[in-house]
């Protein structure tokens, strides 16, 4: 009988696959399949689907939604540039800021949870009096990783929330991702409803574009927050 793994175990397997991919130069998907095989499954997709992280709808609903909890003061600090790394071999200041960001792609219990998290994040962001983001600030990379950029259509009537790098929302890594392995971020509603929360001048389903990202200005963040609320209403009505 194959085992069912916890979220923490699945995250550890993902880290092991990344190391295997890096050390052996096999593809990331091959590394995931090898890790799955070593743990009793023929491929990674089966392991993920039978784990607590990507289990049945009943199992997922039993987990409480993942909440954004941060004070305005902590948000202010997240907007500051990280210290300049010192010494030979250290990452750049921007890379160091990016490394501070946690991967949340498996933490969200549903697309609604991911959108409500984003609403709370931007609401907290807008409490900070001095609104300015730098690429060397952790908040900049949090927003690029944790906030929905698009409700991307994977098939007729099924969509996945992706971040600015077109990865499942919450994912930090830029490596290839199989959208099928993130059913916790899949939403089901008619394609034409994506227009309701699309940013002006963008293709259907895009909540912002390069001219109005939420990290650009307070005005853009406020408008993005309004679109998030519309998306949340769509999700609550149809999922």
C-alpha positions in Angstrom: 0.0 0.0 0.0 1.4 3.4 -1.0 1.8 6.1 1.7 0.1 9.5 1.9 2.6 12.2 2.7 2.1 15.5 4.6 2.6 18.9 3.2 6.0 19.2 4.9 7.1 15.9 3.5 6.1 16.9 -0.1 8.0 20.2 0.3 11.1 18.2 1.4 10.7 15.9 -1.7 10.6 19.0 -3.9 13.8 20.3 -2.4 15.4 16.9 -2.9 14.3 16.9 -6.6 15.8 20.4 -7.0 19.1 19.1 -5.7 19.0 16.0 -7.9 18.2 18.2 -10.9 21.1 20.5 -10.1 23.6 17.7 -9.3 22.8 15.3 -12.2 21.5 17.7 -14.9 18.5 15.6 -15.6 15.3 17.6 -16.1 13.3 18.8 -13.1 10.3 16.6 -14.0 12.6 13.6 -14.3 14.0 14.4 -10.9 10.5 14.7 -9.4 9.6 11.3 -10.9 12.7 9.7 -9.5 11.9 11.0 -6.0 8.3 9.7 -6.4 9.6 6.3 -7.4 11.9 6.1 -4.4 8.8 6.7 -2.2 6.4 4.2 -3.7 4.8 6.0 -6.6 5.4 5.5 -10.3 5.5 9.3 -11.0 5.3 12.6 -9.2 1.8 13.4 -10.3 0.4 10.3 -8.5 2.4 11.1 -5.3 1.2 14.7 -5.3 -2.5 13.7 -5.9 -2.4 11.2 -3.1 -0.7 13.5 -0.5 -2.2 15.8 2.1 -1.0 18.8 0.1 -3.0 17.7 -3.0 -5.6 15.3 -1.7 -9.3 15.0 -2.2 -11.5 18.1 -2.0 -12.7 16.8 1.4 -9.2 16.6 2.7 -8.3 20.1 1.4 -11.4 21.7 2.9 -10.5 20.2 6.3 -7.4 22.4 6.3 -8.0 26.0 7.5 -7.3 28.7 4.9 -3.8 30.1 4.9 -4.0 33.7 6.2 -1.8 36.7 5.7 -0.8 38.1 9.1 1.6 41.1 9.2 1.4 44.4 11.1 1.8 47.7 9.2 5.2 48.1 10.8 6.5 44.8 9.6 5.2 45.6 6.1 7.1 48.9 6.3 10.3 46.9 7.1 9.6 44.5 4.2 9.6 47.5 1.8 13.2 48.4 2.8 16.2 47.3 0.9 18.1 44.4 2.4 21.6 45.0 3.7 24.4 44.8 1.1 25.9 41.3 1.2 29.6 41.4 2.2 32.5 39.2 1.1 33.4 37.2 -2.0 30.8 34.7 -3.3 27.8 36.3 -1.7 24.6 36.8 -3.8 23.7 40.2 -5.2 21.5 42.5 -3.0 18.5 41.7 -5.3 19.1 38.0 -5.2 19.4 38.1 -1.4 16.1 39.9 -1.2 14.5 37.3 -3.3 15.9 34.5 -1.1 13.9 35.9 1.8 10.6 35.0 0.2 8.9 31.8 1.2 7.2 29.5 -1.3 3.4 29.4 -0.5 2.1 27.6 -3.6 1.1 24.5 -1.6 -0.1 26.5 1.5 -3.2 27.9 -0.2 -6.2 25.6 0.2 -8.1 27.0 -2.8 -8.0 29.8 -5.3 -10.4 31.8 -3.1 -7.8 31.4 -0.3 -5.0 32.7 -2.5 -7.1 35.7 -3.6 -8.2 36.5 0.0 -4.5 36.3 1.0 -3.6 38.8 -1.8 -6.4 41.1 -0.7 -5.1 41.2 2.9 -1.6 41.7 1.6 -2.4 44.7 -0.5 -4.7 46.1 2.1 -1.8 46.0 4.6 0.6 47.4 2.0 -1.6 50.4 1.5 -1.4 51.3 5.3 2.3 52.1 4.8 2.5 56.0 4.4 5.6 55.9 2.2 4.9 53.7 -0.8 8.0 52.9 -2.8 9.4 49.5 -3.7 12.9 48.5 -4.8 14.1 45.2 -6.4 16.4 44.8 -3.4 13.3 44.8 -1.0 11.7 41.5 0.0 8.2 42.9 -0.5 8.9 43.5 -4.2 9.6 39.7 -4.7 6.7 38.8 -2.4 4.3 40.6 -4.7 5.8 39.1 -7.8 5.5 35.6 -6.3 2.5 35.7 -4.0 0.0 37.9 -5.8 -2.2 36.7 -8.7 -1.1 38.2 -12.1 -3.5 36.2 -14.3 -6.3 33.7 -14.1 -4.8 31.5 -16.8 -7.0 29.2 -18.8 -5.8 25.6 -18.8 -8.9 24.3 -20.6 -12.4 25.5 -21.3 -13.9 26.6 -18.0 -10.9 25.7 -15.9 -8.3 28.2 -14.8 -5.2 28.4 -12.6 -4.0 31.5 -10.7 -0.4 32.3 -11.7 2.0 34.9 -10.6 4.1 37.4 -12.6 6.5 34.6 -13.6 3.5 32.5 -14.9 4.2 30.0 -12.0 1.4 28.8 -9.7 0.7 31.7 -7.4 2.8 31.6 -4.3 5.7 29.8 -6.1 9.1 31.4 -5.7 11.1 29.2 -8.0 11.4 30.1 -11.7 11.7 26.5 -12.7 9.2 24.8 -14.9 5.9 23.9 -13.2 3.2 21.4 -14.1 -0.1 23.2 -13.6 -1.8 19.9 -13.1 0.1 19.4 -9.9 -1.6 22.4 -8.3 -5.3 21.5 -8.2 -5.6 23.7 -5.1 -5.2 26.7 -7.3 -7.7 25.6 -10.0 -10.9 27.6 -10.5 -13.9 26.7 -12.5 -16.1 29.3 -14.2 -17.0 30.5 -17.7 -14.1 32.0 -19.7 -16.0 35.2 -20.5 -16.2 36.1 -16.7 -12.5 36.8 -16.8 -13.3 40.2 -18.4 -14.9 41.3 -15.2 -11.6 41.6 -13.3 -9.2 42.3 -16.3 -7.0 45.4 -16.2 -7.7 48.0 -18.9 -5.6 47.3 -21.9 -4.8 43.7 -20.9 -5.8 40.4 -22.3 -8.7 38.6 -20.6 -7.8 37.3 -17.2 -4.9 39.6 -16.5 -5.3 41.6 -13.3 -2.4 44.0 -14.2 0.1 44.6 -17.0 3.6 46.0 -17.1 2.1 49.5 -17.1 0.2 49.1 -13.9 1.7 46.5 -11.6 0.6 46.9 -7.9 4.2 47.6 -6.9 4.4 50.6 -9.2 2.4 53.1 -7.2 -0.3 53.5 -4.6 -2.9 54.3 -7.3 -2.0 51.1 -9.2 -2.1 49.0 -6.0 -5.6 50.4 -5.1 -6.9 49.6 -8.6 -5.4 46.1 -8.4 -7.1 45.6 -5.0 -10.5 46.5 -6.6 -9.9 43.9 -9.3 -8.9 41.3 -6.7 -12.3 41.9 -4.9 -14.2 41.3 -8.2 -12.2 38.1 -8.8 -13.0 37.0 -5.3 -16.7 37.5 -5.9 -16.5 35.5 -9.1 -14.8 32.6 -7.3 -17.2 32.6 -4.4 -20.2 32.5 -6.9 -18.9 29.6 -9.0 -16.5 27.5 -6.9 
